[in-house]
Amino acid sequence: MKNEFVGSDFNEFLKEDGIYEEVNDIAIKRVIAYQLEQEMKAQNITKTKMAELMNTSRAVVNRLLNPNNDSLTLNTLESATNALGKRLSISII
């Protein structure tokens, strides 16, 4: 019996299933949340301090660090990276 998925990669499988964009977006958000959280730990910045640095509420920081929250804006990302002394880099490839 021939397997129809032999030779295809996982991305092709997701595209065929019609969920590639959704899965990719979730993965990107989780990576960003993880990177921000790791940088906060490295700099000993609490969520409360991060909120102060971003001139926002702790609830916004909680949403920012929640890998399941998909309502992230570029403005919030830029504010977070600036607060950490970093810069946001986004590219189209």
PDB file with one MODEL, atoms N, CA, C and O in Angstrom:
MODEL        1
ATOM      1  N   MET A   1       0.841  -1.182   0.000  1.00  0.00           N
ATOM      2  CA  MET A   1       0.000   0.000   0.000  1.00  0.00           C
ATOM      3  C   MET A   1       0.887   1.247   0.000  1.00  0.00           C
ATOM      4  O   MET A   1       1.802   1.352   0.816  1.00  0.00           O
ATOM      5  N   LYS A   2       0.630   2.167  -0.884  1.00  0.00           N
ATOM      6  CA  LYS A   2       1.435   3.376  -1.015  1.00  0.00           C
ATOM      7  C   LYS A   2       0.907   4.459  -0.069  1.00  0.00           C
ATOM      8  O   LYS A   2      -0.298   4.702  -0.004  1.00  0.00           O
ATOM      9  N   ASN A   3       1.804   5.095   0.651  1.00  0.00           N
ATOM     10  CA  ASN A   3       1.462   6.179   1.555  1.00  0.00           C
ATOM     11  C   ASN A   3       1.508   7.482   0.770  1.00  0.00           C
ATOM     12  O   ASN A   3       2.540   7.830   0.196  1.00  0.00           O
ATOM     13  N   GLU A   4       0.393   8.199   0.745  1.00  0.00           N
ATOM     14  CA  GLU A   4       0.322   9.428  -0.048  1.00  0.00           C
ATOM     15  C   GLU A   4       1.174  10.563   0.518  1.00  0.00           C
ATOM     16  O   GLU A   4       1.423  11.543  -0.184  1.00  0.00           O
ATOM     17  N   PHE A   5       1.629  10.455   1.776  1.00  0.00           N
ATOM     18  CA  PHE A   5       2.411  11.522   2.393  1.00  0.00           C
ATOM     19  C   PHE A   5       3.909  11.261   2.348  1.00  0.00           C
ATOM     20  O   PHE A   5       4.688  12.114   2.773  1.00  0.00           O
ATOM     21  N   VAL A   6       4.326  10.130   1.855  1.00  0.00           N
ATOM     22  CA  VAL A   6       5.749   9.853   1.738  1.00  0.00           C
ATOM     23  C   VAL A   6       6.352  10.835   0.738  1.00  0.00           C
ATOM     24  O   VAL A   6       5.848  11.015  -0.371  1.00  0.00           O
ATOM     25  N   GLY A   7       7.433  11.456   1.159  1.00  0.00           N
ATOM     26  CA  GLY A   7       8.103  12.410   0.282  1.00  0.00           C
ATOM     27  C   GLY A   7       7.658  13.849   0.505  1.00  0.00           C
ATOM     28  O   GLY A   7       8.343  14.779   0.081  1.00  0.00           O
ATOM     29  N   SER A   8       6.527  14.044   1.160  1.00  0.00           N
ATOM     30  CA  SER A   8       6.100  15.412   1.433  1.00  0.00           C
ATOM     31  C   SER A   8       6.603  15.813   2.814  1.00  0.00           C
ATOM     32  O   SER A   8       6.861  14.958   3.662  1.00  0.00           O
ATOM     33  N   ASP A   9       6.740  17.116   3.035  1.00  0.00           N
ATOM     34  CA  ASP A   9       7.169  17.558   4.353  1.00  0.00           C
ATOM     35  C   ASP A   9       5.963  18.016   5.169  1.00  0.00           C
ATOM     36  O   ASP A   9       4.834  18.064   4.681  1.00  0.00           O
ATOM     37  N   PHE A  10       6.242  18.349   6.421  1.00  0.00           N
ATOM     38  CA  PHE A  10       5.159  18.707   7.338  1.00  0.00           C
ATOM     39  C   PHE A  10       4.418  19.957   6.874  1.00  0.00           C
ATOM     40  O   PHE A  10       3.197  20.039   7.003  1.00  0.00           O
ATOM     41  N   ASN A  11       5.154  20.934   6.331  1.00  0.00           N
ATOM     42  CA  ASN A  11       4.515  22.153   5.836  1.00  0.00           C
ATOM     43  C   ASN A  11       3.532  21.841   4.720  1.00  0.00           C
ATOM     44  O   ASN A  11       2.436  22.400   4.680  1.00  0.00           O
ATOM     45  N   GLU A  12       3.917  20.953   3.820  1.00  0.00           N
ATOM     46  CA  GLU A  12       3.013  20.556   2.730  1.00  0.00           C
ATOM     47  C   GLU A  12       1.764  19.880   3.294  1.00  0.00           C
ATOM     48  O   GLU A  12       0.648  20.112   2.828  1.00  0.00           O
ATOM     49  N   PHE A  13       1.974  19.047   4.298  1.00  0.00           N
ATOM     50  CA  PHE A  13       0.843  18.378   4.947  1.00  0.00           C
ATOM     51  C   PHE A  13      -0.130  19.407   5.523  1.00  0.00           C
ATOM     52  O   PHE A  13      -1.343  19.289   5.345  1.00  0.00           O
ATOM     53  N   LEU A  14       0.415  20.429   6.222  1.00  0.00           N
ATOM     54  CA  LEU A  14      -0.432  21.469   6.806  1.00  0.00           C
ATOM     55  C   LEU A  14      -1.150  22.275   5.731  1.00  0.00           C
ATOM     56  O   LEU A  14      -2.315  22.639   5.896  1.00  0.00           O
ATOM     57  N   LYS A  15      -0.455  22.554   4.633  1.00  0.00           N
ATOM     58  CA  LYS A  15      -1.076  23.291   3.526  1.00  0.00           C
ATOM     59  C   LYS A  15      -2.208  22.481   2.908  1.00  0.00           C
ATOM     60  O   LYS A  15      -3.276  23.015   2.608  1.00  0.00           O
ATOM     61  N   GLU A  16      -1.966  21.200   2.722  1.00  0.00           N
ATOM     62  CA  GLU A  16      -3.009  20.339   2.164  1.00  0.00           C
ATOM     63  C   GLU A  16      -4.212  20.271   3.087  1.00  0.00           C
ATOM     64  O   GLU A  16      -5.352  20.165   2.633  1.00  0.00           O
ATOM     65  N   ASP A  17      -3.950  20.332   4.382  1.00  0.00           N
ATOM     66  CA  ASP A  17      -5.018  20.280   5.380  1.00  0.00           C
ATOM     67  C   ASP A  17      -5.694  21.646   5.544  1.00  0.00           C
ATOM     68  O   ASP A  17      -6.730  21.753   6.201  1.00  0.00           O
ATOM     69  N   GLY A  18      -5.104  22.693   4.944  1.00  0.00           N
ATOM     70  CA  GLY A  18      -5.690  24.032   4.996  1.00  0.00           C
ATOM     71  C   GLY A  18      -5.445  24.775   6.298  1.00  0.00           C
ATOM     72  O   GLY A  18      -6.162  25.727   6.605  1.00  0.00           O
ATOM     73  N   ILE A  19      -4.441  24.360   7.075  1.00  0.00           N
ATOM     74  CA  ILE A  19      -4.201  25.004   8.359  1.00  0.00           C
ATOM     75  C   ILE A  19      -2.787  25.559   8.507  1.00  0.00           C
ATOM     76  O   ILE A  19      -2.377  25.929   9.607  1.00  0.00           O
ATOM     77  N   TYR A  20      -2.052  25.616   7.422  1.00  0.00           N
ATOM     78  CA  TYR A  20      -0.661  26.063   7.490  1.00  0.00           C
ATOM     79  C   TYR A  20      -0.537  27.464   8.084  1.00  0.00           C
ATOM     80  O   TYR A  20       0.248  27.659   9.013  1.00  0.00           O
ATOM     81  N   GLU A  21      -1.270  28.426   7.590  1.00  0.00           N
ATOM     82  CA  GLU A  21      -1.157  29.812   8.056  1.00  0.00           C
ATOM     83  C   GLU A  21      -1.479  29.919   9.540  1.00  0.00           C
ATOM     84  O   GLU A  21      -0.775  30.599  10.287  1.00  0.00           O
ATOM     85  N   GLU A  22      -2.531  29.256   9.960  1.00  0.00           N
ATOM     86  CA  GLU A  22      -2.935  29.299  11.367  1.00  0.00           C
ATOM     87  C   GLU A  22      -1.839  28.711  12.264  1.00  0.00           C
ATOM     88  O   GLU A  22      -1.473  29.312  13.274  1.00  0.00           O
ATOM     89  N   VAL A  23      -1.330  27.566  11.904  1.00  0.00           N
ATOM     90  CA  VAL A  23      -0.291  26.901  12.687  1.00  0.00           C
ATOM     91  C   VAL A  23       0.989  27.738  12.686  1.00  0.00           C
ATOM     92  O   VAL A  23       1.646  27.863  13.720  1.00  0.00           O
ATOM     93  N   ASN A  24       1.338  28.297  11.561  1.00  0.00           N
ATOM     94  CA  ASN A  24       2.530  29.137  11.454  1.00  0.00           C
ATOM     95  C   ASN A  24       2.402  30.380  12.335  1.00  0.00           C
ATOM     96  O   ASN A  24       3.350  30.753  13.025  1.00  0.00           O
ATOM     97  N   ASP A  25       1.240  31.014  12.312  1.00  0.00           N
ATOM     98  CA  ASP A  25       1.015  32.205  13.134  1.00  0.00           C
ATOM     99  C   ASP A  25       1.151  31.877  14.621  1.00  0.00           C
ATOM    100  O   ASP A  25       1.759  32.637  15.374  1.00  0.00           O
ATOM    101  N   ILE A  26       0.588  30.752  15.038  1.00  0.00           N
ATOM    102  CA  ILE A  26       0.672  30.330  16.440  1.00  0.00           C
ATOM    103  C   ILE A  26       2.126  30.079  16.823  1.00  0.00           C
ATOM    104  O   ILE A  26       2.563  30.477  17.903  1.00  0.00           O
ATOM    105  N   ALA A  27       2.865  29.427  15.953  1.00  0.00           N
ATOM    106  CA  ALA A  27       4.267  29.126  16.232  1.00  0.00           C
ATOM    107  C   ALA A  27       5.084  30.413  16.377  1.00  0.00           C
ATOM    108  O   ALA A  27       5.915  30.519  17.279  1.00  0.00           O
ATOM    109  N   ILE A  28       4.858  31.367  15.515  1.00  0.00           N
ATOM    110  CA  ILE A  28       5.574  32.641  15.579  1.00  0.00           C
ATOM    111  C   ILE A  28       5.254  33.354  16.885  1.00  0.00           C
ATOM    112  O   ILE A  28       6.159  33.859  17.550  1.00  0.00           O
ATOM    113  N   LYS A  29       3.994  33.401  17.258  1.00  0.00           N
ATOM    114  CA  LYS A  29       3.587  34.065  18.496  1.00  0.00           C
ATOM    115  C   LYS A  29       4.239  33.400  19.697  1.00  0.00           C
ATOM    116  O   LYS A  29       4.687  34.089  20.614  1.00  0.00           O
ATOM    117  N   ARG A  30       4.299  32.077  19.708  1.00  0.00           N
ATOM    118  CA  ARG A  30       4.917  31.372  20.834  1.00  0.00           C
ATOM    119  C   ARG A  30       6.408  31.668  20.928  1.00  0.00           C
ATOM    120  O   ARG A  30       6.947  31.811  22.025  1.00  0.00           O
ATOM    121  N   VAL A  31       7.066  31.761  19.794  1.00  0.00           N
ATOM    122  CA  VAL A  31       8.498  32.081  19.794  1.00  0.00           C
ATOM    123  C   VAL A  31       8.716  33.497  20.326  1.00  0.00           C
ATOM    124  O   VAL A  31       9.615  33.719  21.137  1.00  0.00           O
ATOM    125  N   ILE A  32       7.910  34.448  19.885  1.00  0.00           N
ATOM    126  CA  ILE A  32       8.039  35.827  20.345  1.00  0.00           C
ATOM    127  C   ILE A  32       7.798  35.918  21.846  1.00  0.00           C
ATOM    128  O   ILE A  32       8.570  36.562  22.556  1.00  0.00           O
ATOM    129  N   ALA A  33       6.752  35.289  22.331  1.00  0.00           N
ATOM    130  CA  ALA A  33       6.455  35.305  23.764  1.00  0.00           C
ATOM    131  C   ALA A  33       7.612  34.704  24.557  1.00  0.00           C
ATOM    132  O   ALA A  33       7.994  35.231  25.602  1.00  0.00           O
ATOM    133  N   TYR A  34       8.162  33.613  24.063  1.00  0.00           N
ATOM    134  CA  TYR A  34       9.287  32.955  24.731  1.00  0.00           C
ATOM    135  C   TYR A  34      10.519  33.862  24.753  1.00  0.00           C
ATOM    136  O   TYR A  34      11.179  33.992  25.783  1.00  0.00           O
ATOM    137  N   GLN A  35      10.822  34.481  23.628  1.00  0.00           N
ATOM    138  CA  GLN A  35      11.991  35.360  23.552  1.00  0.00           C
ATOM    139  C   GLN A  35      11.854  36.547  24.499  1.00  0.00           C
ATOM    140  O   GLN A  35      12.808  36.906  25.188  1.00  0.00           O
ATOM    141  N   LEU A  36      10.680  37.150  24.534  1.00  0.00           N
ATOM    142  CA  LEU A  36      10.456  38.281  25.434  1.00  0.00           C
ATOM    143  C   LEU A  36      10.595  37.851  26.887  1.00  0.00           C
ATOM    144  O   LEU A  36      11.231  38.537  27.688  1.00  0.00           O
ATOM    145  N   GLU A  37      10.005  36.727  27.217  1.00  0.00           N
ATOM    146  CA  GLU A  37      10.074  36.224  28.591  1.00  0.00           C
ATOM    147  C   GLU A  37      11.521  35.918  28.996  1.00  0.00           C
ATOM    148  O   GLU A  37      11.934  36.234  30.112  1.00  0.00           O
ATOM    149  N   GLN A  38      12.282  35.310  28.099  1.00  0.00           N
ATOM    150  CA  GLN A  38      13.683  34.997  28.384  1.00  0.00           C
ATOM    151  C   GLN A  38      14.510  36.268  28.575  1.00  0.00           C
ATOM    152  O   GLN A  38      15.366  36.325  29.457  1.00  0.00           O
ATOM    153  N   GLU A  39      14.260  37.276  27.760  1.00  0.00           N
ATOM    154  CA  GLU A  39      14.994  38.534  27.894  1.00  0.00           C
ATOM    155  C   GLU A  39      14.616  39.240  29.195  1.00  0.00           C
ATOM    156  O   GLU A  39      15.474  39.835  29.848  1.00  0.00           O
ATOM    157  N   MET A  40      13.352  39.178  29.572  1.00  0.00           N
ATOM    158  CA  MET A  40      12.934  39.760  30.848  1.00  0.00           C
ATOM    159  C   MET A  40      13.658  39.059  32.004  1.00  0.00           C
ATOM    160  O   MET A  40      14.123  39.717  32.935  1.00  0.00           O
ATOM    161  N   LYS A  41      13.753  37.738  31.944  1.00  0.00           N
ATOM    162  CA  LYS A  41      14.456  36.987  32.990  1.00  0.00           C
ATOM    163  C   LYS A  41      15.934  37.364  33.017  1.00  0.00           C
ATOM    164  O   LYS A  41      16.502  37.564  34.090  1.00  0.00           O
ATOM    165  N   ALA A  42      16.549  37.461  31.863  1.00  0.00           N
ATOM    166  CA  ALA A  42      17.971  37.800  31.775  1.00  0.00           C
ATOM    167  C   ALA A  42      18.260  39.175  32.383  1.00  0.00           C
ATOM    168  O   ALA A  42      19.326  39.401  32.955  1.00  0.00           O
ATOM    169  N   GLN A  43      17.295  40.088  32.251  1.00  0.00           N
ATOM    170  CA  GLN A  43      17.467  41.444  32.771  1.00  0.00           C
ATOM    171  C   GLN A  43      16.811  41.627  34.139  1.00  0.00           C
ATOM    172  O   GLN A  43      16.776  42.736  34.671  1.00  0.00           O
ATOM    173  N   ASN A  44      16.293  40.536  34.705  1.00  0.00           N
ATOM    174  CA  ASN A  44      15.600  40.587  36.007  1.00  0.00           C
ATOM    175  C   ASN A  44      14.471  41.616  36.019  1.00  0.00           C
ATOM    176  O   ASN A  44      14.333  42.401  36.957  1.00  0.00           O
ATOM    177  N   ILE A  45      13.670  41.593  34.957  1.00  0.00           N
ATOM    178  CA  ILE A  45      12.538  42.511  34.838  1.00  0.00           C
ATOM    179  C   ILE A  45      11.257  41.730  35.114  1.00  0.00           C
ATOM    180  O   ILE A  45      10.965  40.741  34.441  1.00  0.00           O
ATOM    181  N   THR A  46      10.502  42.181  36.105  1.00  0.00           N
ATOM    182  CA  THR A  46       9.222  41.551  36.429  1.00  0.00           C
ATOM    183  C   THR A  46       8.151  42.037  35.463  1.00  0.00           C
ATOM    184  O   THR A  46       8.365  42.990  34.715  1.00  0.00           O
ATOM    185  N   LYS A  47       7.019  41.388  35.483  1.00  0.00           N
ATOM    186  CA  LYS A  47       5.903  41.824  34.641  1.00  0.00           C
ATOM    187  C   LYS A  47       5.451  43.224  35.029  1.00  0.00           C
ATOM    188  O   LYS A  47       5.106  44.035  34.170  1.00  0.00           O
ATOM    189  N   THR A  48       5.456  43.499  36.319  1.00  0.00           N
ATOM    190  CA  THR A  48       5.058  44.831  36.788  1.00  0.00           C
ATOM    191  C   THR A  48       6.035  45.888  36.283  1.00  0.00           C
ATOM    192  O   THR A  48       5.617  46.946  35.813  1.00  0.00           O
ATOM    193  N   LYS A  49       7.333  45.607  36.377  1.00  0.00           N
ATOM    194  CA  LYS A  49       8.344  46.550  35.893  1.00  0.00           C
ATOM    195  C   LYS A  49       8.244  46.704  34.374  1.00  0.00           C
ATOM    196  O   LYS A  49       8.385  47.807  33.846  1.00  0.00           O
ATOM    197  N   MET A  50       8.003  45.608  33.685  1.00  0.00           N
ATOM    198  CA  MET A  50       7.851  45.656  32.223  1.00  0.00           C
ATOM    199  C   MET A  50       6.678  46.561  31.849  1.00  0.00           C
ATOM    200  O   MET A  50       6.777  47.358  30.916  1.00  0.00           O
ATOM    201  N   ALA A  51       5.590  46.439  32.564  1.00  0.00           N
ATOM    202  CA  ALA A  51       4.422  47.295  32.308  1.00  0.00           C
ATOM    203  C   ALA A  51       4.788  48.762  32.502  1.00  0.00           C
ATOM    204  O   ALA A  51       4.375  49.614  31.716  1.00  0.00           O
ATOM    205  N   GLU A  52       5.558  49.058  33.543  1.00  0.00           N
ATOM    206  CA  GLU A  52       6.001  50.432  33.782  1.00  0.00           C
ATOM    207  C   GLU A  52       6.872  50.932  32.635  1.00  0.00           C
ATOM    208  O   GLU A  52       6.695  52.048  32.146  1.00  0.00           O
ATOM    209  N   LEU A  53       7.815  50.089  32.211  1.00  0.00           N
ATOM    210  CA  LEU A  53       8.714  50.475  31.118  1.00  0.00           C
ATOM    211  C   LEU A  53       7.972  50.696  29.809  1.00  0.00           C
ATOM    212  O   LEU A  53       8.378  51.520  28.988  1.00  0.00           O
ATOM    213  N   MET A  54       6.882  49.956  29.617  1.00  0.00           N
ATOM    214  CA  MET A  54       6.083  50.073  28.391  1.00  0.00           C
ATOM    215  C   MET A  54       4.986  51.131  28.516  1.00  0.00           C
ATOM    216  O   MET A  54       4.266  51.392  27.553  1.00  0.00           O
ATOM    217  N   ASN A  55       4.857  51.737  29.692  1.00  0.00           N
ATOM    218  CA  ASN A  55       3.780  52.697  29.961  1.00  0.00           C
ATOM    219  C   ASN A  55       2.414  52.083  29.686  1.00  0.00           C
ATOM    220  O   ASN A  55       1.579  52.661  28.991  1.00  0.00           O
ATOM    221  N   THR A  56       2.211  50.896  30.252  1.00  0.00           N
ATOM    222  CA  THR A  56       0.953  50.186  30.039  1.00  0.00           C
ATOM    223  C   THR A  56       0.596  49.427  31.314  1.00  0.00           C
ATOM    224  O   THR A  56       1.225  49.618  32.355  1.00  0.00           O
ATOM    225  N   SER A  57      -0.390  48.588  31.230  1.00  0.00           N
ATOM    226  CA  SER A  57      -0.823  47.814  32.396  1.00  0.00           C
ATOM    227  C   SER A  57      -0.176  46.435  32.403  1.00  0.00           C
ATOM    228  O   SER A  57       0.333  45.951  31.392  1.00  0.00           O
ATOM    229  N   ARG A  58      -0.216  45.827  33.575  1.00  0.00           N
ATOM    230  CA  ARG A  58       0.311  44.466  33.686  1.00  0.00           C
ATOM    231  C   ARG A  58      -0.542  43.498  32.867  1.00  0.00           C
ATOM    232  O   ARG A  58      -0.034  42.488  32.380  1.00  0.00           O
ATOM    233  N   ALA A  59      -1.822  43.793  32.712  1.00  0.00           N
ATOM    234  CA  ALA A  59      -2.707  42.938  31.903  1.00  0.00           C
ATOM    235  C   ALA A  59      -2.213  42.879  30.458  1.00  0.00           C
ATOM    236  O   ALA A  59      -2.274  41.823  29.828  1.00  0.00           O
ATOM    237  N   VAL A  60      -1.728  43.995  29.934  1.00  0.00           N
ATOM    238  CA  VAL A  60      -1.198  44.023  28.568  1.00  0.00           C
ATOM    239  C   VAL A  60       0.055  43.148  28.490  1.00  0.00           C
ATOM    240  O   VAL A  60       0.238  42.415  27.518  1.00  0.00           O
ATOM    241  N   VAL A  61       0.906  43.221  29.496  1.00  0.00           N
ATOM    242  CA  VAL A  61       2.118  42.397  29.524  1.00  0.00           C
ATOM    243  C   VAL A  61       1.738  40.916  29.605  1.00  0.00           C
ATOM    244  O   VAL A  61       2.343  40.081  28.933  1.00  0.00           O
ATOM    245  N   ASN A  62       0.740  40.595  30.424  1.00  0.00           N
ATOM    246  CA  ASN A  62       0.277  39.204  30.505  1.00  0.00           C
ATOM    247  C   ASN A  62      -0.201  38.704  29.150  1.00  0.00           C
ATOM    248  O   ASN A  62       0.100  37.574  28.767  1.00  0.00           O
ATOM    249  N   ARG A  63      -0.941  39.532  28.422  1.00  0.00           N
ATOM    250  CA  ARG A  63      -1.407  39.139  27.088  1.00  0.00           C
ATOM    251  C   ARG A  63      -0.235  38.989  26.130  1.00  0.00           C
ATOM    252  O   ARG A  63      -0.209  38.076  25.305  1.00  0.00           O
ATOM    253  N   LEU A  64       0.733  39.890  26.243  1.00  0.00           N
ATOM    254  CA  LEU A  64       1.920  39.850  25.395  1.00  0.00           C
ATOM    255  C   LEU A  64       2.692  38.546  25.585  1.00  0.00           C
ATOM    256  O   LEU A  64       3.179  37.965  24.615  1.00  0.00           O
ATOM    257  N   LEU A  65       2.804  38.090  26.818  1.00  0.00           N
ATOM    258  CA  LEU A  65       3.579  36.887  27.125  1.00  0.00           C
ATOM    259  C   LEU A  65       2.767  35.603  27.025  1.00  0.00           C
ATOM    260  O   LEU A  65       3.313  34.510  27.169  1.00  0.00           O
ATOM    261  N   ASN A  66       1.475  35.730  26.782  1.00  0.00           N
ATOM    262  CA  ASN A  66       0.617  34.550  26.643  1.00  0.00           C
ATOM    263  C   ASN A  66       0.748  34.014  25.216  1.00  0.00           C
ATOM    264  O   ASN A  66       0.310  34.665  24.268  1.00  0.00           O
ATOM    265  N   PRO A  67       1.352  32.823  25.059  1.00  0.00           N
ATOM    266  CA  PRO A  67       1.558  32.300  23.699  1.00  0.00           C
ATOM    267  C   PRO A  67       0.264  31.958  22.966  1.00  0.00           C
ATOM    268  O   PRO A  67       0.273  31.760  21.751  1.00  0.00           O
ATOM    269  N   ASN A  68      -0.846  31.886  23.696  1.00  0.00           N
ATOM    270  CA  ASN A  68      -2.128  31.556  23.066  1.00  0.00           C
ATOM    271  C   ASN A  68      -2.943  32.785  22.691  1.00  0.00           C
ATOM    272  O   ASN A  68      -4.005  32.660  22.080  1.00  0.00           O
ATOM    273  N   ASN A  69      -2.461  33.968  23.049  1.00  0.00           N
ATOM    274  CA  ASN A  69      -3.167  35.201  22.721  1.00  0.00           C
ATOM    275  C   ASN A  69      -2.746  35.653  21.331  1.00  0.00           C
ATOM    276  O   ASN A  69      -1.567  35.901  21.079  1.00  0.00           O
ATOM    277  N   ASP A  70      -3.712  35.758  20.437  1.00  0.00           N
ATOM    278  CA  ASP A  70      -3.380  36.123  19.056  1.00  0.00           C
ATOM    279  C   ASP A  70      -3.727  37.568  18.712  1.00  0.00           C
ATOM    280  O   ASP A  70      -3.774  37.930  17.536  1.00  0.00           O
ATOM    281  N   SER A  71      -3.969  38.392  19.726  1.00  0.00           N
ATOM    282  CA  SER A  71      -4.342  39.781  19.455  1.00  0.00           C
ATOM    283  C   SER A  71      -3.161  40.734  19.645  1.00  0.00           C
ATOM    284  O   SER A  71      -3.323  41.857  20.123  1.00  0.00           O
ATOM    285  N   LEU A  72      -2.005  40.280  19.274  1.00  0.00           N
ATOM    286  CA  LEU A  72      -0.787  41.052  19.408  1.00  0.00           C
ATOM    287  C   LEU A  72      -0.672  42.076  18.283  1.00  0.00           C
ATOM    288  O   LEU A  72      -0.936  41.765  17.121  1.00  0.00           O
ATOM    289  N   THR A  73      -0.277  43.299  18.637  1.00  0.00           N
ATOM    290  CA  THR A  73      -0.092  44.328  17.613  1.00  0.00           C
ATOM    291  C   THR A  73       1.392  44.640  17.458  1.00  0.00           C
ATOM    292  O   THR A  73       2.186  44.400  18.367  1.00  0.00           O
ATOM    293  N   LEU A  74       1.749  45.168  16.318  1.00  0.00           N
ATOM    294  CA  LEU A  74       3.134  45.578  16.097  1.00  0.00           C
ATOM    295  C   LEU A  74       3.542  46.679  17.064  1.00  0.00           C
ATOM    296  O   LEU A  74       4.686  46.721  17.516  1.00  0.00           O
ATOM    297  N   ASN A  75       2.623  47.554  17.376  1.00  0.00           N
ATOM    298  CA  ASN A  75       2.907  48.639  18.314  1.00  0.00           C
ATOM    299  C   ASN A  75       3.282  48.078  19.685  1.00  0.00           C
ATOM    300  O   ASN A  75       4.231  48.553  20.309  1.00  0.00           O
ATOM    301  N   THR A  76       2.551  47.079  20.153  1.00  0.00           N
ATOM    302  CA  THR A  76       2.840  46.463  21.440  1.00  0.00           C
ATOM    303  C   THR A  76       4.185  45.750  21.400  1.00  0.00           C
ATOM    304  O   THR A  76       4.965  45.837  22.348  1.00  0.00           O
ATOM    305  N   LEU A  77       4.455  45.046  20.309  1.00  0.00           N
ATOM    306  CA  LEU A  77       5.740  44.366  20.159  1.00  0.00           C
ATOM    307  C   LEU A  77       6.904  45.358  20.181  1.00  0.00           C
ATOM    308  O   LEU A  77       7.919  45.133  20.839  1.00  0.00           O
ATOM    309  N   GLU A  78       6.735  46.442  19.458  1.00  0.00           N
ATOM    310  CA  GLU A  78       7.787  47.448  19.396  1.00  0.00           C
ATOM    311  C   GLU A  78       7.994  48.087  20.766  1.00  0.00           C
ATOM    312  O   GLU A  78       9.130  48.332  21.172  1.00  0.00           O
ATOM    313  N   SER A  79       6.923  48.353  21.464  1.00  0.00           N
ATOM    314  CA  SER A  79       7.021  48.920  22.807  1.00  0.00           C
ATOM    315  C   SER A  79       7.757  47.965  23.748  1.00  0.00           C
ATOM    316  O   SER A  79       8.589  48.397  24.546  1.00  0.00           O
ATOM    317  N   ALA A  80       7.454  46.677  23.656  1.00  0.00           N
ATOM    318  CA  ALA A  80       8.093  45.676  24.510  1.00  0.00           C
ATOM    319  C   ALA A  80       9.582  45.564  24.203  1.00  0.00           C
ATOM    320  O   ALA A  80      10.406  45.544  25.118  1.00  0.00           O
ATOM    321  N   THR A  81       9.924  45.491  22.938  1.00  0.00           N
ATOM    322  CA  THR A  81      11.338  45.349  22.587  1.00  0.00           C
ATOM    323  C   THR A  81      12.120  46.604  22.951  1.00  0.00           C
ATOM    324  O   THR A  81      13.266  46.507  23.391  1.00  0.00           O
ATOM    325  N   ASN A  82      11.529  47.766  22.779  1.00  0.00           N
ATOM    326  CA  ASN A  82      12.187  49.013  23.177  1.00  0.00           C
ATOM    327  C   ASN A  82      12.408  49.050  24.686  1.00  0.00           C
ATOM    328  O   ASN A  82      13.460  49.488  25.153  1.00  0.00           O
ATOM    329  N   ALA A  83      11.424  48.595  25.438  1.00  0.00           N
ATOM    330  CA  ALA A  83      11.531  48.576  26.906  1.00  0.00           C
ATOM    331  C   ALA A  83      12.681  47.687  27.360  1.00  0.00           C
ATOM    332  O   ALA A  83      13.273  47.925  28.413  1.00  0.00           O
ATOM    333  N   LEU A  84      12.995  46.677  26.580  1.00  0.00           N
ATOM    334  CA  LEU A  84      14.088  45.757  26.905  1.00  0.00           C
ATOM    335  C   LEU A  84      15.422  46.187  26.305  1.00  0.00           C
ATOM    336  O   LEU A  84      16.427  45.486  26.425  1.00  0.00           O
ATOM    337  N   GLY A  85      15.416  47.361  25.651  1.00  0.00           N
ATOM    338  CA  GLY A  85      16.642  47.849  25.034  1.00  0.00           C
ATOM    339  C   GLY A  85      16.993  47.100  23.761  1.00  0.00           C
ATOM    340  O   GLY A  85      18.149  47.078  23.337  1.00  0.00           O
ATOM    341  N   LYS A  86      15.998  46.496  23.164  1.00  0.00           N
ATOM    342  CA  LYS A  86      16.184  45.723  21.929  1.00  0.00           C
ATOM    343  C   LYS A  86      15.417  46.404  20.821  1.00  0.00           C
ATOM    344  O   LYS A  86      14.718  47.393  21.045  1.00  0.00           O
ATOM    345  N   ARG A  87      15.555  45.863  19.619  1.00  0.00           N
ATOM    346  CA  ARG A  87      14.744  46.377  18.511  1.00  0.00           C
ATOM    347  C   ARG A  87      14.020  45.230  17.841  1.00  0.00           C
ATOM    348  O   ARG A  87      14.496  44.095  17.827  1.00  0.00           O
ATOM    349  N   LEU A  88      12.888  45.538  17.297  1.00  0.00           N
ATOM    350  CA  LEU A  88      12.061  44.563  16.620  1.00  0.00           C
ATOM    351  C   LEU A  88      12.504  44.467  15.164  1.00  0.00           C
ATOM    352  O   LEU A  88      12.683  45.486  14.496  1.00  0.00           O
ATOM    353  N   SER A  89      12.678  43.264  14.686  1.00  0.00           N
ATOM    354  CA  SER A  89      13.063  43.047  13.301  1.00  0.00           C
ATOM    355  C   SER A  89      12.069  42.092  12.659  1.00  0.00           C
ATOM    356  O   SER A  89      11.926  40.946  13.084  1.00  0.00           O
ATOM    357  N   ILE A  90      11.393  42.570  11.643  1.00  0.00           N
ATOM    358  CA  ILE A  90      10.417  41.769  10.906  1.00  0.00           C
ATOM    359  C   ILE A  90      10.803  41.818   9.442  1.00  0.00           C
ATOM    360  O   ILE A  90      11.138  42.879   8.915  1.00  0.00           O
ATOM    361  N   SER A  91      10.757  40.673   8.787  1.00  0.00           N
ATOM    362  CA  SER A  91      11.116  40.668   7.372  1.00  0.00           C
ATOM    363  C   SER A  91      10.139  39.826   6.575  1.00  0.00           C
ATOM    364  O   SER A  91       9.507  38.905   7.092  1.00  0.00           O
ATOM    365  N   ILE A  92      10.039  40.164   5.323  1.00  0.00           N
ATOM    366  CA  ILE A  92       9.221  39.394   4.384  1.00  0.00           C
ATOM    367  C   ILE A  92      10.189  38.580   3.544  1.00  0.00           C
ATOM    368  O   ILE A  92      11.090  39.119   2.901  1.00  0.00           O
ATOM    369  N   ILE A  93       9.983  37.272   3.565  1.00  0.00           N
ATOM    370  CA  ILE A  93      10.898  36.401   2.817  1.00  0.00           C
ATOM    371  C   ILE A  93      10.143  35.585   1.803  1.00  0.00           C
ATOM    372  O   ILE A  93      10.744  34.792   1.078  1.00  0.00           O
TER     373      ILE A  93
ENDMDL
END
